[in-house]
Amino acid sequence: MNTHLGAGVTPLHDPKTLPPGVDAGHTHEAYGKGVVLCVVATVLMGIMFPVMTSALTHIDPFTFTSLRYLVAGTAFLMLLLIKEGKRGLRACGESIGLAWLLGSVGFCGFGSFVFLGQQLAGREGALTASIMMATQPMMGLLVNSVVRRSKPPLFSLLFVLLSFAGVSLVVTKGNIAAVLREPQHYSANVLIVLGALCWVIYTFGASRFKQWSALKYTTLTTWLGLTTIIGLNVLLFACRVVPIPSTASLRSILPHLLYMGPIAGFIAILCWNMGNRILTPLNGVLFMDVLPLTTFVVSSTIGVVPEGVQVVGACITGAALILNNLFLRSRAKRVSSAL
């Protein structure tokens, strides 16, 4: 997992970018592994929004974010020490300041903005938050274009738009015009979009840490980000912006924390960073369109029956993901054969 994480779209298939001892034949297997990791991550993240709907009725999003990443961070640290030993805690020439900034943006920014927005959106908050996550592929293309000063592949851009169109059909039941006419939680939506952008920045920021494994990047940025999360929490307590949770409130969120910490925190985030290390962020963020579909499926288990147009939308999104992967594989083969 120490393969260089670039911002391009086909590094695994370029012989010049392969690590020593790895031949091109192994890249197809690695690519498939990256796809599986990203799908697992987004499915687990999609489930977290319905879970948070209940948790946010008992506790504020800031305190919950602190508790969540304390649990996940502890698991990351234990695994890092087992896998890499004490050397895993060393900077190895990389910028700790940048790691702190990315950890703060990714964990404090995402957790605070998204879940505060979900709380403000009320009963429909889970669906609102999940659909806003589907904007991340587009954000990823824009971030990559700005950072690398290069245009994204036209077909990838079209597939992103196609996947977002499919997601829109799912969450609006095909009646987009009616949704636009209804009163909107604009402040909630803005917060959620900001949170989504924070996660994109964190994901793309991993490419700056070429000497760190995906596990090391995840662990160190989590703990460095925790300093910001806990500092913000203490400030909010001191200013009485949010109340200190009671013992009863903490007990009531234990079931939610058991999912959000070890599963949506530890497993999902580690899978996400490992998958993006293989696929590159520009490819990996496209899988964020799986997230709202997962939220929708979870909602259907409590009585929300999908309509025909929603099934069509889910199929469109799935097709866009598959077509984009086929396009990138085909493009990579043409590049490799030309070298």
N, C-alpha and C positions, 0 to 999 in steps of 0.2 A: 504493500500500500504506500510505498514511498515514491511512487511514480510522480513525475512533475505534473502539477495541476495548472495547466495553461488556460487561457481564455478563448482559445480557438475552438473549432468544432470537430476536428478530426485528428488530434494528436496521437491517439493510440495506433493509428494506421500509418503514420509517417515513420519510416525506419529511423530517421534522424532523431526522433524524440523517444524512441524506445530505450528503456534502461538496459545496462549491460547484462547479457545472458538471457534476454527475452527475445524470442523470435516472433515474426509477424503472425505465425499461426496461432500463437497464444492470445493474441489481441482480441480475437472474436469471442473466445471464452470469457475474457476479462470484461468485454463490452456487455455480454449477457449478464454477468454478475453485477455490473454497475446498474443495469436496468432493473434487476430484481431488488437491489438495495434501495434505489430511489422509489420504487413502487411501494415496498414495505414501509419506508419512511412516511410517504404521503398518506398511505392508508391509515397508519397509526396517528398521524397528525390530524387527519380528517375526523377521527373518532373523538379527539380531544375537545372539539367545540361543543357538541352536545353535553359532554361531561362538565365543561365549564359553565354551561347554562345553570346547572344546579348549584355548583360550587360558589358562583358569584352572588347567590342569594344569601350566603352565610358569611362571606368574607370579602374584603376589598381585593382588587386585582394585584396591587403592589405587594401586599403581604403574601398572597398566594404565590406570586412569582418568586419571591425570596425563598419560600419554603420548598417550592418545586425544584429550583436549581441547586439548593443545598443537598437535596436527596440525590438528584442526578449527578451533581458534581462529585459527591462522595463516591458514587459508583464508578465514574470516569477515573478518578484518582487511584482507586484500588486497582482497576484494570491496567492503567498505565504503569504503575509500579510493578505489577506482575509481568507485563509484556516488555517493558523497557528499563525497568529498574530506576534508580535515582537519577540516572542520566536523562531520563525522560522529563525531568523537571528543569533541566538546564536550557538556556536560550539558544545555545549552539550558533551564535552569530546573528540570530534573528532579532527583530525589534520587539521588546517587551511592551514599549509604549504603544506601538501599533496594535499589538495583540490585545492590550487593555481597551483600546478604542473600539476595535472590532467586537470584542466580547461585550462591551457596554452597549454598543449599537444593536448587536444581534440578540442578546438575551434581555437586557434591561429595556431597550427600545421596543423590541417585538412584543415581549410579555406585557409591558405597561400599556403601550398604545393599542394593541389589538384587543386585549381583554377589557380594557377600560371602554373601548368603543363597543365591544360586544355587550357589556353591562348597560351602557347608555341606550343601545338599540332595543333592550328589553327582550320580550318573548321571542322575537324573530332574530335575536342577536347571533345565534349560532349559524343560521343560514346566511345572514349578511356577512359575517366574518369570513365564512368559508368561500363565498363567491368572490370576495375581494382578494383572496389569496390567488385566484385565477388570473389576476393582473400581473403576477410576478414574472411569467415568461416575457411579457412585453417590457416590463421594467428591466429584466435581464438583458434583453437585446439593446435597450437604450444605454444601460450602464456599460455594457461591453463596447458599444460604439464610442462612447465618450472616453473611456479609459484607453482603449486600443486605437482610437481614431480610425476605425475601420467599419465598413458597412456590413451588416449581417447578411447571410445568404438570403436571396429573395424568397426562395421556396420555404425556408425555415420561418421567415416572417409570415408568409401566407398560412402555413400550418398552425402557427401560434394564433393567428386571427380566427382560423377555422375551429380550433379547439375551444377558444373563448366563446365563439358563437354557440357551440354545442352546450357548454356549461350554462350560458345565458338561457337557452331553451329549457334546460332542466329546472333552474331555479325560478323562472318566470312563468313556466307552463305554457310558453309560446306567446304570451300576451305581454310583450315588452312595452307596448304603447300604454297599456293600463298602468303598469308599474311606474312609468315615468310621470303619469298624471297624479299619482298618489303622493301624499305628504312623505317626505323622506327625512331620515335621521342624518342630516348633513354633517353635523359635528361628529357623530359616531362613524360615519363613512370616512371622513377625513382622517380620523385617528387610526382606523383600521388600515387604510391605504398607506399611511406613514409607517405603521408597524410592518406591513408587507415589504415596503421599500427597505426598512432596516434589515430584514432577513435576506433580501437580495444582496445588499452591500456586504453583509457578513459572509454570505456564501461565496461571492466573488473575491472577497478579501483573502480567502484561503490560498489563492494562487501566489500571494506574496511570500508565503512561508515554505520555500522549496526544501528546506532542511528538516522540516517537521513531518511526521506521519499524520494521517487523518486523526488518529486517536490522540496524539499529542496536541494537535491544533484544537481539537474539541475540548480536551481537558483544561489546558491552560487558559483558553479564552473564556471558558465557563467560570473558572475561579477568579480570573481577573475581572470579568463582567460582574461577578457577585459582589465585588467591593462597591461598584456603582449602584447595584440593585439594593443592597442593604443600606448603603449610605442614603439613598433616596427614601427608603422606608423609614429610617430613623428621623430624617428631616420632616417627613409628612406626619409622623407621630408627634414630634416636638411642636409642630405648628398646628396640630389638631385638625389637619385636613382629613385624615382618616383615623378612626378610633383603633386603639390597641385591641386586638381580638380577645374575646373572653375564652375561658377554658371550654365552655360549651360549644362555641363556634369552631374552635380547633378540633374538637372531637367530631363535629358534624362533617368536617371536610376530609377526614381521614380516608374514606373510600375513594374520594376524588383524587387525593394526593397519591394514593397507591397506584393509580393509573398515570397521572400526569408526571410523576417523578420517575419511577423506574421504566415505564413503557414509553409514554409520549416524550419524556425527557431523555433518559439514558439510551434506550434502544433506538428510538426514531431519529434522534439527532446524530448518533454515531453512524447509523445506516446512511443518513443523508450526506454527511461529510465524506464517508467512504465511497458512496456512489458517485458523488460529484468529483472526487479525486480521479475516478476512472473515466467518467463521461465528459468532464469539464463542466463548469457552471452553466455555460450557455446552453448545453444540452439538458443538464439536470433540472434546471428550473422549469422546463416544459412540463415535467411530471407534476408540478403543482396543480395542474388542471385535474388531476386525479382526486385531490383533496376535497373539493366541494361535492364531487360525486359520492365520495365515501360518507360525508356528512348527510347527504340526501338518503343514502341507503340505510344508515343508522336510524334516521328519522322515520323511515318507512316501517321499521320494526315496531314502532309504537302507534301504528294505525294510519300513517300517511301513505296511501296507495298511489304509485306512480301512474301518470296518465300517458297516453300514447306518444304525445309530443315530447314528453320527458325521456321516454325510452329512446326516441330518435336522437335527442340531444346527447344522451350518453354514448350512443353509437358513433355519433359524429366526433365527439371528443376522443374516443378510443381510436377511431380511424386516423385522426390527425396525429396522434402520438406514434402510431405504427408507421404511417407514411413518412413522417419526419425522420424516424430512425432508418427506414429503408433508403431515403434520400441521402442521408449522411453517410451510410455505409457505401452506397454507390459512388458518391462524390469522393470518399476516401480511397476507394479502389482506383479511381481514375487518377488521383493525385499520386498514389504509390506507383502505378504503372508508368507514370510520366517521369519518375525520378531515375 
